[in-house]
Amino acid sequence: MSPDAFGREIANEVNACEHCVKTEGLAYIIVTDGPPQVITRYHARRLLEAMLSDQLAFLAANYTADCLMMSDDFDFADEAVADAIALLADDSRPLTHDEMEAAIATLS
């Protein structure tokens, strides 16, 4: 799926989550059960590259990273993948261009 299509597919969930943050001070994410999946360097790199190229908004990438971290159905292939996803899950501020490039470099 393209980053644009993915962003459109999860837009309602992301918007609902952001609405809750702004109105209630809490975030709600939707994590459905599914088959176990290992998140690889390729997956994490693709997510970061989609943000870097402005094909996926920070809020969508941040929401996705939160879902990956909070679901028992996802495991990370290695520490570099876990670190990259944790970096994306940090909602304190969007990543800078340099931070995204550095994270992508660690996954290559």
C-alpha positions in Angstrom: 0.0 0.0 0.0 1.3 3.5 -0.8 2.0 5.9 2.1 -0.8 8.2 0.8 -3.3 5.4 0.7 -2.3 4.2 4.2 -2.6 7.7 5.5 -6.1 8.0 4.1 -7.1 4.6 5.5 -6.2 5.5 9.1 -7.2 9.2 8.9 -10.4 8.7 10.9 -8.6 6.9 13.6 -5.8 9.5 13.8 -8.3 12.4 13.8 -10.4 10.7 16.6 -7.3 10.2 18.7 -6.2 13.8 18.2 -9.7 15.0 19.1 -9.6 13.1 22.4 -6.1 14.5 23.2 -7.3 18.0 22.7 -10.7 17.7 24.4 -10.0 15.1 27.2 -6.2 15.2 27.6 -6.1 11.5 26.8 -5.3 9.6 23.6 -7.2 6.5 22.4 -5.7 4.3 19.8 -7.3 1.3 18.0 -5.3 -1.9 18.0 -7.1 -4.9 16.7 -6.0 -8.4 17.2 -4.3 -10.1 14.2 -1.7 -12.6 13.3 1.8 -12.2 14.9 4.0 -10.0 12.7 7.7 -9.1 13.0 8.5 -5.5 12.2 11.7 -5.5 10.2 14.2 -2.8 9.3 12.5 -2.6 5.9 9.2 -1.8 7.6 10.6 0.9 9.9 12.7 2.4 7.2 9.7 2.6 4.9 7.7 4.4 7.6 10.5 6.9 8.2 11.0 7.4 4.5 7.3 8.1 4.0 7.5 10.8 6.6 10.7 12.2 5.2 9.2 12.5 1.7 6.0 14.1 3.1 3.9 11.2 1.9 2.8 10.4 5.5 2.0 13.1 8.1 3.7 13.0 11.5 0.5 12.3 13.3 -0.2 9.3 11.2 3.3 7.9 11.6 3.2 8.6 15.3 -0.2 6.9 15.7 1.1 3.9 13.7 4.2 3.6 15.9 2.1 3.8 19.0 -0.1 0.9 17.7 3.0 -1.1 16.9 4.4 -0.6 20.4 1.1 -1.3 22.2 0.0 -4.4 20.4 1.1 -7.8 21.5 0.8 -9.0 17.9 4.0 -7.1 16.8 7.6 -7.9 17.6 10.6 -6.0 16.4 13.3 -7.7 14.5 16.1 -6.1 16.5 17.0 -3.2 18.8 17.5 -0.8 15.9 13.9 -1.4 14.7 12.6 -1.0 18.3 14.5 2.3 18.7 13.2 3.7 15.3 9.6 2.8 16.2 10.1 4.3 19.7 11.5 7.5 18.1 8.4 7.8 15.9 6.1 7.0 18.9 7.4 10.0 20.8 4.7 12.6 20.3 6.5 15.5 22.1 7.4 17.0 18.7 7.8 16.0 15.0 11.2 14.7 14.1 13.5 17.0 12.2 14.7 16.2 8.7 18.2 15.4 10.2 16.7 13.1 12.9 14.7 11.2 10.3 17.8 10.7 8.0 19.9 9.6 11.0 17.2 7.0 12.0 17.0 5.7 8.4 20.8 5.4 8.3 20.8 3.2 11.4 18.3 0.9 9.7 20.4 0.5 6.5 
